[in-house]
């Protein structure tokens, strides 16, 4: 893989190059294989941050 762009395939749970699975089934692109391999970790980190962001946490407003 030397296209300069990498994706993480959600179907096969592996890093792919440009000619991998369809884009709807993968995350990216990422500039390196290493970053693509951390795609699910990055999603989890972002979700955790957003879940605790007071600007978006409006559960107290719900009835």
HTML snippet that shows the backbone in 3Dmol.js (N, CA, C, O; Angstrom):
<script src="https://3Dmol.org/build/3Dmol-min.js"></script>
<div id="view" style="width:600px;height:400px;position:relative"></div>
<script>
const pdb = `
ATOM      1  N   UNK A   1       0.854  -1.185   0.000  1.00  0.00           N
ATOM      2  CA  UNK A   1       0.000   0.000   0.000  1.00  0.00           C
ATOM      3  C   UNK A   1       0.891   1.236   0.000  1.00  0.00           C
ATOM      4  O   UNK A   1       1.601   1.501   0.970  1.00  0.00           O
ATOM      5  N   UNK A   2       0.848   1.972  -1.070  1.00  0.00           N
ATOM      6  CA  UNK A   2       1.662   3.177  -1.122  1.00  0.00           C
ATOM      7  C   UNK A   2       0.912   4.345  -1.743  1.00  0.00           C
ATOM      8  O   UNK A   2       1.533   5.256  -2.291  1.00  0.00           O
ATOM      9  N   UNK A   3      -0.397   4.331  -1.665  1.00  0.00           N
ATOM     10  CA  UNK A   3      -1.204   5.391  -2.259  1.00  0.00           C
ATOM     11  C   UNK A   3      -1.163   6.677  -1.457  1.00  0.00           C
ATOM     12  O   UNK A   3      -1.570   7.726  -1.956  1.00  0.00           O
ATOM     13  N   UNK A   4      -0.676   6.618  -0.214  1.00  0.00           N
ATOM     14  CA  UNK A   4      -0.645   7.791   0.643  1.00  0.00           C
ATOM     15  C   UNK A   4      -1.929   7.998   1.413  1.00  0.00           C
ATOM     16  O   UNK A   4      -2.013   8.917   2.228  1.00  0.00           O
ATOM     17  N   UNK A   5      -2.930   7.170   1.179  1.00  0.00           N
ATOM     18  CA  UNK A   5      -4.179   7.225   1.921  1.00  0.00           C
ATOM     19  C   UNK A   5      -4.573   5.812   2.325  1.00  0.00           C
ATOM     20  O   UNK A   5      -4.449   4.858   1.557  1.00  0.00           O
ATOM     21  N   UNK A   6      -5.058   5.715   3.580  1.00  0.00           N
ATOM     22  CA  UNK A   6      -5.423   4.415   4.130  1.00  0.00           C
ATOM     23  C   UNK A   6      -6.776   4.518   4.820  1.00  0.00           C
ATOM     24  O   UNK A   6      -7.140   5.572   5.342  1.00  0.00           O
ATOM     25  N   UNK A   7      -7.515   3.417   4.817  1.00  0.00           N
ATOM     26  CA  UNK A   7      -8.827   3.344   5.444  1.00  0.00           C
ATOM     27  C   UNK A   7      -8.849   2.158   6.385  1.00  0.00           C
ATOM     28  O   UNK A   7      -8.076   1.212   6.231  1.00  0.00           O
ATOM     29  N   UNK A   8      -9.750   2.214   7.373  1.00  0.00           N
ATOM     30  CA  UNK A   8      -9.982   1.076   8.238  1.00  0.00           C
ATOM     31  C   UNK A   8     -11.292   0.447   7.816  1.00  0.00           C
ATOM     32  O   UNK A   8     -12.335   1.098   7.879  1.00  0.00           O
ATOM     33  N   UNK A   9     -11.262  -0.798   7.391  1.00  0.00           N
ATOM     34  CA  UNK A   9     -12.457  -1.507   6.927  1.00  0.00           C
ATOM     35  C   UNK A   9     -13.234  -2.023   8.126  1.00  0.00           C
ATOM     36  O   UNK A   9     -12.704  -2.772   8.948  1.00  0.00           O
ATOM     37  N   UNK A  10     -14.498  -1.617   8.220  1.00  0.00           N
ATOM     38  CA  UNK A  10     -15.365  -2.048   9.311  1.00  0.00           C
ATOM     39  C   UNK A  10     -15.880  -3.469   9.111  1.00  0.00           C
ATOM     40  O   UNK A  10     -16.323  -4.104  10.067  1.00  0.00           O
ATOM     41  N   UNK A  11     -15.827  -3.966   7.900  1.00  0.00           N
ATOM     42  CA  UNK A  11     -16.264  -5.329   7.607  1.00  0.00           C
ATOM     43  C   UNK A  11     -15.182  -6.342   7.969  1.00  0.00           C
ATOM     44  O   UNK A  11     -15.464  -7.359   8.603  1.00  0.00           O
ATOM     45  N   UNK A  12     -13.945  -6.062   7.566  1.00  0.00           N
ATOM     46  CA  UNK A  12     -12.841  -7.004   7.750  1.00  0.00           C
ATOM     47  C   UNK A  12     -11.925  -6.646   8.924  1.00  0.00           C
ATOM     48  O   UNK A  12     -11.028  -7.416   9.267  1.00  0.00           O
ATOM     49  N   UNK A  13     -12.146  -5.493   9.534  1.00  0.00           N
ATOM     50  CA  UNK A  13     -11.340  -5.024  10.672  1.00  0.00           C
ATOM     51  C   UNK A  13      -9.852  -5.030  10.358  1.00  0.00           C
ATOM     52  O   UNK A  13      -9.037  -5.585  11.094  1.00  0.00           O
ATOM     53  N   UNK A  14      -9.525  -4.384   9.223  1.00  0.00           N
ATOM     54  CA  UNK A  14      -8.121  -4.253   8.843  1.00  0.00           C
ATOM     55  C   UNK A  14      -7.928  -2.973   8.035  1.00  0.00           C
ATOM     56  O   UNK A  14      -8.887  -2.387   7.533  1.00  0.00           O
ATOM     57  N   UNK A  15      -6.693  -2.560   7.922  1.00  0.00           N
ATOM     58  CA  UNK A  15      -6.331  -1.377   7.143  1.00  0.00           C
ATOM     59  C   UNK A  15      -6.308  -1.746   5.667  1.00  0.00           C
ATOM     60  O   UNK A  15      -5.807  -2.801   5.278  1.00  0.00           O
ATOM     61  N   UNK A  16      -6.865  -0.848   4.852  1.00  0.00           N
ATOM     62  CA  UNK A  16      -6.906  -1.064   3.404  1.00  0.00           C
ATOM     63  C   UNK A  16      -6.376   0.164   2.684  1.00  0.00           C
ATOM     64  O   UNK A  16      -6.361   1.270   3.223  1.00  0.00           O
ATOM     65  N   UNK A  17      -5.945  -0.060   1.463  1.00  0.00           N
ATOM     66  CA  UNK A  17      -5.547   1.031   0.590  1.00  0.00           C
ATOM     67  C   UNK A  17      -6.742   1.526  -0.191  1.00  0.00           C
ATOM     68  O   UNK A  17      -7.886   1.199   0.124  1.00  0.00           O
ATOM     69  N   UNK A  18      -6.474   2.304  -1.196  1.00  0.00           N
ATOM     70  CA  UNK A  18      -7.521   2.925  -2.004  1.00  0.00           C
ATOM     71  C   UNK A  18      -8.458   1.901  -2.633  1.00  0.00           C
ATOM     72  O   UNK A  18      -9.657   2.156  -2.750  1.00  0.00           O
ATOM     73  N   UNK A  19      -7.941   0.765  -3.034  1.00  0.00           N
ATOM     74  CA  UNK A  19      -8.747  -0.247  -3.733  1.00  0.00           C
ATOM     75  C   UNK A  19      -9.360  -1.275  -2.788  1.00  0.00           C
ATOM     76  O   UNK A  19      -9.467  -2.450  -3.137  1.00  0.00           O
ATOM     77  N   UNK A  20      -9.760  -0.843  -1.600  1.00  0.00           N
ATOM     78  CA  UNK A  20     -10.368  -1.752  -0.638  1.00  0.00           C
ATOM     79  C   UNK A  20     -11.875  -1.812  -0.811  1.00  0.00           C
ATOM     80  O   UNK A  20     -12.398  -1.613  -1.908  1.00  0.00           O
ATOM     81  N   UNK A  21     -12.550  -2.082   0.265  1.00  0.00           N
ATOM     82  CA  UNK A  21     -14.015  -2.169   0.270  1.00  0.00           C
ATOM     83  C   UNK A  21     -14.633  -0.813  -0.037  1.00  0.00           C
ATOM     84  O   UNK A  21     -13.934   0.198  -0.115  1.00  0.00           O
ATOM     85  N   UNK A  22     -15.938  -0.802  -0.208  1.00  0.00           N
ATOM     86  CA  UNK A  22     -16.625   0.456  -0.531  1.00  0.00           C
ATOM     87  C   UNK A  22     -16.535   1.413   0.650  1.00  0.00           C
ATOM     88  O   UNK A  22     -16.462   0.985   1.802  1.00  0.00           O
ATOM     89  N   UNK A  23     -16.542   2.697   0.359  1.00  0.00           N
ATOM     90  CA  UNK A  23     -16.344   3.714   1.387  1.00  0.00           C
ATOM     91  C   UNK A  23     -17.380   3.667   2.494  1.00  0.00           C
ATOM     92  O   UNK A  23     -17.073   4.042   3.625  1.00  0.00           O
ATOM     93  N   UNK A  24     -18.587   3.225   2.212  1.00  0.00           N
ATOM     94  CA  UNK A  24     -19.632   3.151   3.236  1.00  0.00           C
ATOM     95  C   UNK A  24     -19.284   2.140   4.330  1.00  0.00           C
ATOM     96  O   UNK A  24     -19.859   2.172   5.417  1.00  0.00           O
ATOM     97  N   UNK A  25     -18.343   1.247   4.037  1.00  0.00           N
ATOM     98  CA  UNK A  25     -17.962   0.200   4.984  1.00  0.00           C
ATOM     99  C   UNK A  25     -16.618   0.449   5.645  1.00  0.00           C
ATOM    100  O   UNK A  25     -16.037  -0.460   6.238  1.00  0.00           O
ATOM    101  N   UNK A  26     -16.114   1.690   5.547  1.00  0.00           N
ATOM    102  CA  UNK A  26     -14.805   1.944   6.130  1.00  0.00           C
ATOM    103  C   UNK A  26     -14.668   3.373   6.634  1.00  0.00           C
ATOM    104  O   UNK A  26     -15.444   4.255   6.266  1.00  0.00           O
ATOM    105  N   UNK A  27     -13.669   3.585   7.482  1.00  0.00           N
ATOM    106  CA  UNK A  27     -13.384   4.894   8.055  1.00  0.00           C
ATOM    107  C   UNK A  27     -12.113   5.442   7.415  1.00  0.00           C
ATOM    108  O   UNK A  27     -11.163   4.699   7.170  1.00  0.00           O
ATOM    109  N   UNK A  28     -12.104   6.720   7.150  1.00  0.00           N
ATOM    110  CA  UNK A  28     -10.905   7.340   6.591  1.00  0.00           C
ATOM    111  C   UNK A  28     -11.267   8.309   5.494  1.00  0.00           C
ATOM    112  O   UNK A  28     -12.442   8.626   5.307  1.00  0.00           O
ATOM    113  N   UNK A  29     -10.300   8.772   4.783  1.00  0.00           N
ATOM    114  CA  UNK A  29      -8.928   8.278   4.728  1.00  0.00           C
ATOM    115  C   UNK A  29      -8.058   8.859   5.826  1.00  0.00           C
ATOM    116  O   UNK A  29      -8.343   9.917   6.387  1.00  0.00           O
ATOM    117  N   UNK A  30      -6.987   8.130   6.114  1.00  0.00           N
ATOM    118  CA  UNK A  30      -5.956   8.536   7.053  1.00  0.00           C
ATOM    119  C   UNK A  30      -4.635   8.625   6.284  1.00  0.00           C
ATOM    120  O   UNK A  30      -4.444   7.908   5.301  1.00  0.00           O
ATOM    121  N   UNK A  31      -3.727   9.492   6.721  1.00  0.00           N
ATOM    122  CA  UNK A  31      -2.479   9.668   5.978  1.00  0.00           C
ATOM    123  C   UNK A  31      -1.473   8.528   6.139  1.00  0.00           C
ATOM    124  O   UNK A  31      -0.574   8.380   5.312  1.00  0.00           O
ATOM    125  N   UNK A  32      -1.616   7.717   7.201  1.00  0.00           N
ATOM    126  CA  UNK A  32      -0.680   6.613   7.416  1.00  0.00           C
ATOM    127  C   UNK A  32      -1.432   5.346   7.814  1.00  0.00           C
ATOM    128  O   UNK A  32      -2.570   5.392   8.281  1.00  0.00           O
ATOM    129  N   UNK A  33      -0.762   4.219   7.613  1.00  0.00           N
ATOM    130  CA  UNK A  33      -1.343   2.942   8.039  1.00  0.00           C
ATOM    131  C   UNK A  33      -1.546   2.916   9.546  1.00  0.00           C
ATOM    132  O   UNK A  33      -2.548   2.395  10.035  1.00  0.00           O
ATOM    133  N   UNK A  34      -0.590   3.480  10.281  1.00  0.00           N
ATOM    134  CA  UNK A  34      -0.671   3.481  11.746  1.00  0.00           C
ATOM    135  C   UNK A  34      -1.900   4.238  12.225  1.00  0.00           C
ATOM    136  O   UNK A  34      -2.590   3.782  13.136  1.00  0.00           O
ATOM    137  N   UNK A  35      -2.184   5.392  11.622  1.00  0.00           N
ATOM    138  CA  UNK A  35      -3.378   6.152  12.020  1.00  0.00           C
ATOM    139  C   UNK A  35      -4.645   5.399  11.654  1.00  0.00           C
ATOM    140  O   UNK A  35      -5.600   5.389  12.430  1.00  0.00           O
ATOM    141  N   UNK A  36      -4.669   4.777  10.502  1.00  0.00           N
ATOM    142  CA  UNK A  36      -5.845   4.004  10.095  1.00  0.00           C
ATOM    143  C   UNK A  36      -6.077   2.832  11.039  1.00  0.00           C
ATOM    144  O   UNK A  36      -7.223   2.487  11.326  1.00  0.00           O
ATOM    145  N   UNK A  37      -5.011   2.222  11.519  1.00  0.00           N
ATOM    146  CA  UNK A  37      -5.168   1.076  12.420  1.00  0.00           C
ATOM    147  C   UNK A  37      -5.747   1.492  13.768  1.00  0.00           C
ATOM    148  O   UNK A  37      -6.275   0.649  14.493  1.00  0.00           O
ATOM    149  N   UNK A  38      -5.660   2.777  14.117  1.00  0.00           N
ATOM    150  CA  UNK A  38      -6.224   3.295  15.369  1.00  0.00           C
ATOM    151  C   UNK A  38      -7.616   3.898  15.170  1.00  0.00           C
ATOM    152  O   UNK A  38      -8.119   4.563  16.074  1.00  0.00           O
ATOM    153  N   UNK A  39      -8.236   3.691  14.043  1.00  0.00           N
ATOM    154  CA  UNK A  39      -9.510   4.336  13.717  1.00  0.00           C
ATOM    155  C   UNK A  39     -10.577   4.091  14.780  1.00  0.00           C
ATOM    156  O   UNK A  39     -11.243   5.035  15.205  1.00  0.00           O
ATOM    157  N   UNK A  40     -10.751   2.867  15.212  1.00  0.00           N
ATOM    158  CA  UNK A  40     -11.796   2.572  16.198  1.00  0.00           C
ATOM    159  C   UNK A  40     -11.460   3.184  17.558  1.00  0.00           C
ATOM    160  O   UNK A  40     -12.357   3.624  18.277  1.00  0.00           O
ATOM    161  N   UNK A  41     -10.182   3.214  17.910  1.00  0.00           N
ATOM    162  CA  UNK A  41      -9.775   3.874  19.155  1.00  0.00           C
ATOM    163  C   UNK A  41     -10.092   5.361  19.091  1.00  0.00           C
ATOM    164  O   UNK A  41     -10.564   5.948  20.065  1.00  0.00           O
ATOM    165  N   UNK A  42      -9.829   5.961  17.943  1.00  0.00           N
ATOM    166  CA  UNK A  42     -10.090   7.392  17.776  1.00  0.00           C
ATOM    167  C   UNK A  42     -11.595   7.686  17.866  1.00  0.00           C
ATOM    168  O   UNK A  42     -12.000   8.679  18.470  1.00  0.00           O
ATOM    169  N   UNK A  43     -12.405   6.833  17.275  1.00  0.00           N
ATOM    170  CA  UNK A  43     -13.859   6.996  17.361  1.00  0.00           C
ATOM    171  C   UNK A  43     -14.304   6.924  18.818  1.00  0.00           C
ATOM    172  O   UNK A  43     -15.105   7.744  19.265  1.00  0.00           O
ATOM    173  N   UNK A  44     -13.791   5.958  19.550  1.00  0.00           N
ATOM    174  CA  UNK A  44     -14.158   5.804  20.962  1.00  0.00           C
ATOM    175  C   UNK A  44     -13.725   7.028  21.774  1.00  0.00           C
ATOM    176  O   UNK A  44     -14.480   7.516  22.614  1.00  0.00           O
ATOM    177  N   UNK A  45     -12.516   7.518  21.524  1.00  0.00           N
ATOM    178  CA  UNK A  45     -12.024   8.704  22.234  1.00  0.00           C
ATOM    179  C   UNK A  45     -12.903   9.918  21.953  1.00  0.00           C
ATOM    180  O   UNK A  45     -13.244  10.666  22.868  1.00  0.00           O
ATOM    181  N   UNK A  46     -13.268  10.112  20.694  1.00  0.00           N
ATOM    182  CA  UNK A  46     -14.119  11.253  20.329  1.00  0.00           C
ATOM    183  C   UNK A  46     -15.507  11.136  20.935  1.00  0.00           C
ATOM    184  O   UNK A  46     -16.053  12.119  21.436  1.00  0.00           O
ATOM    185  N   UNK A  47     -16.078   9.942  20.893  1.00  0.00           N
ATOM    186  CA  UNK A  47     -17.405   9.747  21.493  1.00  0.00           C
ATOM    187  C   UNK A  47     -17.381  10.041  22.981  1.00  0.00           C
ATOM    188  O   UNK A  47     -18.294  10.672  23.515  1.00  0.00           O
ATOM    189  N   UNK A  48     -16.340   9.585  23.641  1.00  0.00           N
ATOM    190  CA  UNK A  48     -16.204   9.834  25.078  1.00  0.00           C
ATOM    191  C   UNK A  48     -16.106  11.339  25.356  1.00  0.00           C
ATOM    192  O   UNK A  48     -16.739  11.845  26.283  1.00  0.00           O
ATOM    193  N   UNK A  49     -15.319  12.040  24.560  1.00  0.00           N
ATOM    194  CA  UNK A  49     -15.174  13.487  24.739  1.00  0.00           C
ATOM    195  C   UNK A  49     -16.507  14.195  24.492  1.00  0.00           C
ATOM    196  O   UNK A  49     -16.881  15.094  25.245  1.00  0.00           O
ATOM    197  N   UNK A  50     -17.211  13.800  23.459  1.00  0.00           N
ATOM    198  CA  UNK A  50     -18.490  14.435  23.141  1.00  0.00           C
ATOM    199  C   UNK A  50     -19.540  14.122  24.203  1.00  0.00           C
ATOM    200  O   UNK A  50     -20.370  14.972  24.525  1.00  0.00           O
ATOM    201  N   UNK A  51     -19.506  12.921  24.741  1.00  0.00           N
ATOM    202  CA  UNK A  51     -20.465  12.550  25.790  1.00  0.00           C
ATOM    203  C   UNK A  51     -20.296  13.416  27.039  1.00  0.00           C
ATOM    204  O   UNK A  51     -21.250  13.612  27.792  1.00  0.00           O
ATOM    205  N   UNK A  52     -19.096  13.929  27.257  1.00  0.00           N
ATOM    206  CA  UNK A  52     -18.818  14.729  28.447  1.00  0.00           C
ATOM    207  C   UNK A  52     -18.601  16.201  28.133  1.00  0.00           C
ATOM    208  O   UNK A  52     -18.088  16.944  28.970  1.00  0.00           O
ATOM    209  N   UNK A  53     -18.985  16.629  26.943  1.00  0.00           N
ATOM    210  CA  UNK A  53     -18.847  18.034  26.546  1.00  0.00           C
ATOM    211  C   UNK A  53     -20.076  18.797  27.036  1.00  0.00           C
ATOM    212  O   UNK A  53     -21.186  18.520  26.580  1.00  0.00           O
ATOM    213  N   UNK A  54     -19.904  19.754  27.957  1.00  0.00           N
ATOM    214  CA  UNK A  54     -21.064  20.466  28.497  1.00  0.00           C
ATOM    215  C   UNK A  54     -21.830  21.270  27.437  1.00  0.00           C
ATOM    216  O   UNK A  54     -23.011  21.563  27.620  1.00  0.00           O
ATOM    217  N   UNK A  55     -21.182  21.617  26.359  1.00  0.00           N
ATOM    218  CA  UNK A  55     -21.870  22.358  25.301  1.00  0.00           C
ATOM    219  C   UNK A  55     -22.893  21.479  24.573  1.00  0.00           C
ATOM    220  O   UNK A  55     -23.838  21.992  23.972  1.00  0.00           O
ATOM    221  N   UNK A  56     -22.703  20.144  24.626  1.00  0.00           N
ATOM    222  CA  UNK A  56     -23.610  19.232  23.927  1.00  0.00           C
ATOM    223  C   UNK A  56     -24.393  18.350  24.869  1.00  0.00           C
ATOM    224  O   UNK A  56     -25.243  17.580  24.421  1.00  0.00           O
ATOM    225  N   UNK A  57     -24.138  18.436  26.142  1.00  0.00           N
ATOM    226  CA  UNK A  57     -24.806  17.571  27.119  1.00  0.00           C
ATOM    227  C   UNK A  57     -26.043  18.300  27.640  1.00  0.00           C
ATOM    228  O   UNK A  57     -25.968  19.057  28.608  1.00  0.00           O
ATOM    229  N   UNK A  58     -27.173  18.064  26.991  1.00  0.00           N
ATOM    230  CA  UNK A  58     -28.409  18.750  27.373  1.00  0.00           C
ATOM    231  C   UNK A  58     -29.434  17.806  27.995  1.00  0.00           C
ATOM    232  O   UNK A  58     -30.635  18.072  27.935  1.00  0.00           O
ATOM    233  N   UNK A  59     -28.977  16.716  28.586  1.00  0.00           N
ATOM    234  CA  UNK A  59     -29.894  15.765  29.214  1.00  0.00           C
ATOM    235  C   UNK A  59     -30.707  16.415  30.319  1.00  0.00           C
ATOM    236  O   UNK A  59     -31.839  16.004  30.571  1.00  0.00           O
ATOM    237  N   UNK A  60     -30.155  17.416  30.981  1.00  0.00           N
ATOM    238  CA  UNK A  60     -30.878  18.078  32.057  1.00  0.00           C
ATOM    239  C   UNK A  60     -32.088  18.838  31.566  1.00  0.00           C
ATOM    240  O   UNK A  60     -32.998  19.127  32.343  1.00  0.00           O
ATOM    241  N   UNK A  61     -32.111  19.171  30.268  1.00  0.00           N
ATOM    242  CA  UNK A  61     -33.218  19.919  29.701  1.00  0.00           C
ATOM    243  C   UNK A  61     -34.396  19.032  29.296  1.00  0.00           C
ATOM    244  O   UNK A  61     -35.497  19.519  29.042  1.00  0.00           O
ATOM    245  N   UNK A  62     -34.143  17.711  29.239  1.00  0.00           N
ATOM    246  CA  UNK A  62     -35.210  16.799  28.814  1.00  0.00           C
ATOM    247  C   UNK A  62     -36.197  16.561  29.951  1.00  0.00           C
ATOM    248  O   UNK A  62     -35.819  16.504  31.121  1.00  0.00           O
ATOM    249  N   UNK A  63     -37.477  16.421  29.582  1.00  0.00           N
ATOM    250  CA  UNK A  63     -38.529  16.147  30.574  1.00  0.00           C
ATOM    251  C   UNK A  63     -38.803  14.670  30.663  1.00  0.00           C
ATOM    252  O   UNK A  63     -39.657  14.247  31.443  1.00  0.00           O
TER     253      UNK A  63
END
`;
const viewer = $3Dmol.createViewer("view");
viewer.addModel(pdb, "pdb");
viewer.setStyle({}, {cartoon: {color: "spectrum"}});
viewer.zoomTo();
viewer.render();
</script>
